[in-house]
Structures are given as structure tokens and as C-alpha cells.
Amino acid sequence: MAAGKVSTGSVHPSLCQMASTERLPSSGRVEAFSDGVFAIAITLLVLDLRVPEHEPGELLPSLGSIWPSYLAYIAAFLSIGVVWLNHHAVFSRVQSVDRGVLGTNLLLLLLTSVLPFPTSVLADAIRAGSLVDQRVAIGLYGLVSAATTVPWLLLYHHLHATPELARDGTRPGYFGAQRTRAVAGMVGFLLAIVLGVTLSPLVGLALFVALPLFYAITSEGALPRASTPAK
């Protein structure tokens, strides 16, 4: 062999293939970090459930008087729970991540971590606020919830446009089809705002519970993933 030349004939093709597949980072760290944020956000929700002030012997009716806090907590818990279920369903099909995935995932975490604030505002307004306050709280909670569908829509679109990020065996068109669910969720939360403002804030609050409950039941993250038959 002549000096100064490096032979490449001995490099096994599988090593070259391995190097090319490891250029993009794995989705494992994204999932672990996201799970931590979801856990903290859900934990923050319960901090708004405080023992109400009461006279001796009036604990039971006092606990019953803060029912809006319970309902708002359930609505927000279900919403964050659905985000976690969907996140699990999506990233179980993602092999590698790029800047687009990281950016949209951070936006999703930002909006999810904000949810405890409008939840607290909504509970206080329903419990002790005026009708105007209740309408404002319904609008705030609904807008934040609707906004959380935007990063989902962007993430689904990006993964649909970059199929090389998906794991082998992922159904073709899966991510593209999920965009419909994101749009439907946005429309649902906006409709809840309209009905909550025009009819009754309690109608909006009931829809805030019903919408994530429906998505929790129908989320693929809540169901066992069907195995791909061997060929």
C-alpha cells in the first residue's frame, strides 16, 4: 500500500449504514424529558385544591362548596393526561428526532406547563366570581387548551413530511391522518368557549371535561399497539 493512502475496501457496508442511521439523535431523551414536564404539570394542579375555611362542624358543606375546583382539576388532569397518551403514541413510532421535532415538542411542553394557571383562574371564577369573571375564565382556559393543539398539528405535519424519522413498521400516512384529530380538538375547545360565554359557564366547563375524556378513550396511546404481522 502506498504511503499517505487509506484503504476503504475493508470497511464493512453494515458499519456505513449504522453510521448513517446514527446521525440523528434518538427520541428516547425527548420522551424522558417530556414525561418529567407532564408529571410536574399534573402535580401543580393539585396545589389549587386547598382545605376551605370553615366553622367547627361545617367541614363537609365547606368541602362541597368548592366543587368547581374539583371539576376544573378533573378537566385539566384529563387534558394533560391526553397529551401524555398522545405523546406516547406518537413517539413510540418515532425512531429519530430533528430540529423540527424538538422545536414543536418544546412548544407543546410550554403550553402544557401553563395549563395549571388558567385552571386555577377558572376554579376561582366559577366558585366566587361574577358572571363576567366566569366568562373571562372560560375564554382563557379554552384558548390555552385550543392552543395546545397547534404544536400537535405542526408535529404531525412535520413527521408526515419526514418519514425517515419514523420507526420501521409505522403505517404509511399515520401522522398525516392524525392532523384531523388535532384540528377537531381545536374546533371543540373553541366551541366550548362560545357555548360557555353565550349559554352558561357551566356548559363550557362540562365540555372542558368531556372533550379530553373523549380523546383519552379514543387515543391510540391508551390502547395496545397492534403488532405488525411478519412477512
ROKELO-536016 format. One record per residue (C-alpha): x, y, z. Coordinates in Angstrom, 1 decimal, m for minus. Layout:
BEGIN
((X; Y; Z)),
...
# end
This chain:
BEGIN
((0.0; 0.0; 0.0)),
((1.4; 3.4; m0.9)),
((2.1; 5.8; 1.9)),
((m0.5; 8.5; 2.6)),
((m3.4; 6.5; 1.2)),
((m6.2; 5.0; 3.4)),
((m7.9; 1.8; 2.2)),
((m11.7; 1.8; 2.4)),
((m12.2; m1.6; 0.9)),
((m12.1; m3.2; 4.3)),
((m15.0; m1.1; 5.8)),
((m18.0; m3.4; 6.2)),
((m21.2; m2.0; 4.5)),
((m23.2; m2.5; 7.7)),
((m20.9; m0.1; 9.5)),
((m21.5; 2.6; 7.0)),
((m25.2; 2.0; 7.3)),
((m25.0; 2.2; 11.1)),
((m23.2; 5.5; 10.9)),
((m25.8; 7.0; 8.6)),
((m28.7; 5.9; 10.9)),
((m27.0; 7.4; 14.0)),
((m26.6; 10.9; 12.6)),
((m29.9; 12.0; 14.2)),
((m30.4; 11.7; 17.9)),
((m32.8; 9.1; 19.3)),
((m36.2; 10.0; 20.6)),
((m35.6; 8.5; 24.0)),
((m34.3; 11.6; 25.7)),
((m37.2; 13.6; 24.3)),
((m39.7; 11.2; 25.8)),
((m37.9; 11.2; 29.2)),
((m37.7; 15.0; 29.4)),
((m41.3; 15.4; 28.3)),
((m42.6; 12.8; 30.8)),
((m40.9; 14.8; 33.6)),
((m42.6; 18.1; 32.4)),
((m46.0; 16.3; 32.2)),
((m45.6; 14.9; 35.7)),
((m44.7; 18.3; 37.2)),
((m47.6; 20.0; 35.4)),
((m50.1; 17.4; 36.8)),
((m48.6; 17.8; 40.3)),
((m49.0; 21.6; 40.2)),
((m52.8; 21.1; 39.5)),
((m53.4; 19.6; 42.9)),
((m51.9; 22.6; 44.7)),
((m55.0; 24.5; 44.0)),
((m57.1; 22.0; 46.0)),
((m56.9; 23.6; 49.4)),
((m59.0; 23.0; 52.5)),
((m61.6; 25.8; 52.7)),
((m62.0; 28.0; 55.7)),
((m64.9; 26.7; 57.8)),
((m66.6; 26.9; 61.2)),
((m66.5; 24.0; 63.6)),
((m68.9; 21.3; 62.3)),
((m69.1; 22.8; 58.8)),
((m66.3; 21.0; 57.2)),
((m68.5; 18.8; 55.0)),
((m70.5; 21.6; 53.4)),
((m67.4; 23.7; 53.0)),
((m65.7; 20.9; 51.1)),
((m68.8; 20.6; 48.9)),
((m68.8; 24.3; 48.2)),
((m65.5; 24.1; 46.3)),
((m66.8; 21.6; 43.8)),
((m65.8; 23.9; 40.9)),
((m62.2; 23.3; 41.9)),
((m62.7; 19.6; 41.7)),
((m64.3; 19.8; 38.3)),
((m61.6; 22.2; 37.0)),
((m58.9; 19.9; 38.4)),
((m60.5; 16.9; 36.6)),
((m60.7; 18.8; 33.3)),
((m57.1; 19.9; 33.4)),
((m55.9; 16.4; 34.7)),
((m57.6; 14.8; 31.7)),
((m56.2; 17.3; 29.3)),
((m52.6; 16.7; 30.4)),
((m53.3; 13.0; 30.6)),
((m54.4; 13.0; 27.0)),
((m51.3; 15.0; 26.0)),
((m49.2; 12.3; 27.6)),
((m51.1; 9.4; 26.0)),
((m50.8; 11.0; 22.6)),
((m47.2; 11.8; 23.2)),
((m46.6; 8.1; 24.0)),
((m48.5; 7.0; 20.9)),
((m46.5; 9.3; 18.6)),
((m43.0; 8.8; 19.9)),
((m43.4; 5.0; 20.1)),
((m43.4; 5.4; 16.3)),
((m40.5; 7.9; 16.1)),
((m37.0; 6.5; 15.7)),
((m35.0; 9.7; 15.5)),
((m35.7; 13.4; 16.0)),
((m34.5; 16.6; 14.3)),
((m34.8; 20.3; 15.0)),
((m38.4; 20.4; 13.8)),
((m39.5; 17.7; 16.2)),
((m37.5; 19.3; 19.1)),
((m39.0; 22.7; 18.4)),
((m42.6; 21.6; 18.2)),
((m42.2; 19.4; 21.2)),
((m40.8; 22.3; 23.3)),
((m43.8; 24.4; 22.2)),
((m46.1; 21.6; 23.3)),
((m44.4; 21.4; 26.7)),
((m44.6; 25.2; 27.1)),
((m48.4; 25.3; 26.6)),
((m49.0; 22.2; 28.7)),
((m47.0; 23.5; 31.6)),
((m49.1; 26.7; 31.5)),
((m52.4; 24.9; 31.9)),
((m52.4; 24.9; 35.8)),
((m52.7; 28.7; 35.7)),
((m56.0; 29.0; 33.7)),
((m57.2; 26.0; 35.7)),
((m56.8; 28.0; 39.0)),
((m58.4; 31.1; 37.4)),
((m61.4; 29.1; 36.2)),
((m61.9; 27.3; 39.5)),
((m61.8; 30.7; 41.4)),
((m64.2; 32.4; 39.0)),
((m66.8; 29.6; 39.0)),
((m66.7; 29.4; 42.8)),
((m66.8; 33.1; 43.7)),
((m66.6; 35.3; 40.6)),
((m69.2; 37.3; 38.8)),
((m70.7; 36.2; 35.5)),
((m68.2; 38.4; 33.7)),
((m65.3; 36.9; 35.5)),
((m66.6; 33.4; 34.7)),
((m66.8; 34.2; 31.0)),
((m63.3; 35.6; 31.0)),
((m62.0; 32.5; 32.8)),
((m63.8; 30.2; 30.3)),
((m62.2; 32.1; 27.5)),
((m58.8; 31.9; 29.0)),
((m58.9; 28.2; 29.7)),
((m60.4; 27.4; 26.3)),
((m57.8; 29.5; 24.4)),
((m54.9; 27.8; 26.2)),
((m56.4; 24.4; 25.6)),
((m57.1; 25.2; 22.0)),
((m53.5; 26.5; 21.6)),
((m52.1; 23.1; 22.8)),
((m53.5; 21.6; 19.6)),
((m51.3; 23.8; 17.4)),
((m47.9; 22.1; 18.2)),
((m49.7; 18.7; 17.7)),
((m50.7; 19.9; 14.2)),
((m47.2; 21.1; 13.4)),
((m45.6; 17.9; 14.8)),
((m47.9; 15.6; 12.8)),
((m47.3; 17.7; 9.6)),
((m43.5; 17.6; 10.1)),
((m43.4; 13.8; 10.8)),
((m45.6; 13.2; 7.8)),
((m43.2; 15.2; 5.6)),
((m40.1; 13.5; 7.0)),
((m41.0; 9.7; 7.0)),
((m37.3; 8.8; 7.5)),
((m37.8; 9.8; 11.2)),
((m40.4; 7.1; 11.7)),
((m39.7; 3.6; 13.0)),
((m39.9; 0.7; 10.7)),
((m43.4; m0.7; 10.5)),
((m45.2; 2.6; 11.1)),
((m48.3; 2.7; 9.0)),
((m47.9; 4.9; 5.9)),
((m49.9; 8.1; 6.3)),
((m50.4; 7.6; 10.1)),
((m49.0; 11.0; 11.1)),
((m50.9; 12.8; 8.3)),
((m54.2; 11.2; 9.4)),
((m53.7; 12.4; 13.0)),
((m53.8; 16.0; 11.8)),
((m57.6; 15.7; 11.6)),
((m57.8; 14.9; 15.4)),
((m55.7; 18.0; 16.2)),
((m58.0; 20.2; 14.1)),
((m61.1; 18.7; 15.6)),
((m59.7; 19.3; 19.1)),
((m59.1; 22.9; 18.4)),
((m62.6; 23.4; 17.0)),
((m64.1; 21.6; 20.0)),
((m62.3; 23.9; 22.5)),
((m63.3; 27.0; 20.6)),
((m66.9; 25.8; 20.5)),
((m66.8; 25.2; 24.3)),
((m65.7; 28.9; 24.7)),
((m68.6; 30.1; 22.6)),
((m71.2; 28.0; 24.4)),
((m69.7; 28.8; 27.8)),
((m69.9; 32.5; 27.1)),
((m73.3; 32.6; 25.4)),
((m75.2; 29.9; 27.3)),
((m73.6; 29.3; 30.7)),
((m70.0; 29.0; 32.0)),
((m71.0; 25.6; 33.4)),
((m71.7; 24.4; 29.9)),
((m68.2; 25.4; 28.9)),
((m66.8; 23.7; 32.0)),
((m68.7; 20.5; 31.2)),
((m67.3; 20.5; 27.7)),
((m63.8; 21.0; 29.0)),
((m64.2; 17.8; 30.9)),
((m66.0; 15.9; 28.1)),
((m63.5; 16.7; 25.3)),
((m60.3; 15.3; 26.9)),
((m62.3; 12.4; 28.2)),
((m63.4; 11.5; 24.7)),
((m59.8; 11.9; 23.4)),
((m58.5; 9.8; 26.3)),
((m60.8; 6.9; 25.4)),
((m60.0; 7.1; 21.7)),
((m56.3; 7.8; 21.9)),
((m54.1; 5.1; 20.5)),
((m51.8; 5.7; 23.4)),
((m54.4; 4.2; 25.7)),
((m54.7; 1.0; 23.6)),
((m52.2; m1.8; 23.0)),
((m50.4; m1.2; 19.7)),
((m51.2; m3.8; 17.1)),
((m48.2; m5.8; 16.1)),
((m47.1; m5.8; 12.5)),
((m47.5; m9.3; 11.0)),
((m44.3; m11.0; 10.0)),
((m43.8; m11.4; 6.3)),
# end
